[in-house]
Amino acid sequence: VHFVESGGGLVQPGGSLRLSCAGSGFSFSDAIMTWHRQAPGKAREWVATVAPGGATFYVDSVKGRFTGSRDNAKNEVYLQMNSLKPEDTAVYYCQVFGSTTWGQGTQVTVSS
């Protein structure tokens, strides 16, 4: 199982970023994919779930701002992040539900 996250960067408050995650080593189209984040000095937290059929679920703090999606043909899952806030600053990771494997993550910094 392997994940490669990308798309992070530095953005001003109110800005947008689109994260991507390429997964391999498992049946991607059948996998429940999840996004997590870890802010400095804090525990890693679940952010969003993208089910195989495209249904999505979010932590309350990002509802209405973040949108998860996936392309099973490309083995990729995405996280569109809008109206970013400084408290969204974190390293973002994707994972397949039930796995203990993590990728390297992608840093998102929201700052003016």
N, C-alpha and C positions, 0 to 999 in steps of 0.2 A: 504494500500500500504506500502510495507516494502522492504528495500534494505540492504544487508550486503556486504560491500566491503572488500576485502582482497588482500594480495599479495605485499603490499608495503614494503619498507625497505630502507636501506642505500646501495648505489651502487656508484662505481667510475665512473667518466666521461667515456663515451664510452661503458658502461655496459648495461645490459638488465634486465628488470623485466616484469612479466606478472601479471596483475591485474585481479581479478575475482569479479563478482558481482552477488549475488543471489537475485532474485526478487520474491516477493509473494504478494498476495492480488489483483491481476489483471490478465488479460489474456495475459500472457507473449508472447505467440507465435504471437499475433496480435500487440504487442506493439513496437513502435519506441523507442529504447533504446539509451540513450545519456551518454557520459562521460564529466565531467567537472572537473576543478581544481581551487584551490585557493591558491595562493602563499602568503607568509607573507606580510601584508600591502597592498595587492592588491585585487581587486574585483574578484569574481568567474568568470571564463571564460569557455565557451564551448570548448571542445577539439575534440570530435568525435561523430558521429551518426552511429548506426547500425540498419538498417531497418529490418522489419520482414523477408524479403527474403534474407537478408545478405548483401545488398548493403551498402557501407560505405562512409562516408564523413568526412573530417578532416579540422581543422583550418590549415592555411598555415604553421605555425611554426612547425608542427609535421608531415606534409606530407612526405612520404618516410621513416619515422622512426617508426611511430606507426601504428599498424594494429588492427582494431576491428573485433571481431567475436562473434558468439553466438551459444549456444546449447539450442534449444527450448525444447528438451526433459528433460533437467535439469533445465530449467528456469534460465539460467546463461548467462551472457554476459562477454566478456573478452577484455582486452586491452594489446596487446603485445607491449612493448616499447623497442626499440633498439636504439643504438647510443645516449644514454641519455646524456644530457647536464646539467650543474648546474642550468640553467634557467628553467629546468623542475621540479625543487624542488617545491613541493606543496602538499596539501591534495587533493586527487583524489576522486571524487564522481560519482556514476552512478544515473540515474534518468530515469523514463519513460516520454517521451515527453508529455507535457501538465499537468504534476503533479506538485504540490508544495511541495511534500514530499522529504526529503533528508535523506540519511543514515548517518552513523557516519564518513564515509570516510576512506581512508587509506593513511598514510603518505608516500610520496616518497621523499627521500633526495639523491641528486646527489652531491657528494663531494669527493675530494681526501684526 
